[in-house]
Amino acid sequence: PALYEYIGQTLKYPFSAQSAGIQGVVYIYFVIKKDGTITDVKVKNGINEDLNAEAVRIVKRMPKWKPGRFEGRLVSYEFTLPIRFKLE
């Protein structure tokens, strides 16, 4: 819930996409390192250059995550996050 609250508060729908009526889901791939930092942010499946850029901006600005654990050790892990852009 905190993640989607963050996205809702941070997301700025690009005007160019709004005026063109473009909406949909952008899937962003990234890696959470052992220290919780986010790296390797990439568009896995995008819909529009401006919406893709906004989704990447949001993920790059996220606070640190809790690192993953495997057999009691901290590990890096991959994550894909869907970010929905919907016109109301």
Helices and strands as residue ranges (DSSP letters): H 2-10, H 15-20, E 24-32, E 38-45, H 49-60, E 68-70, E 73-75, E 77-85
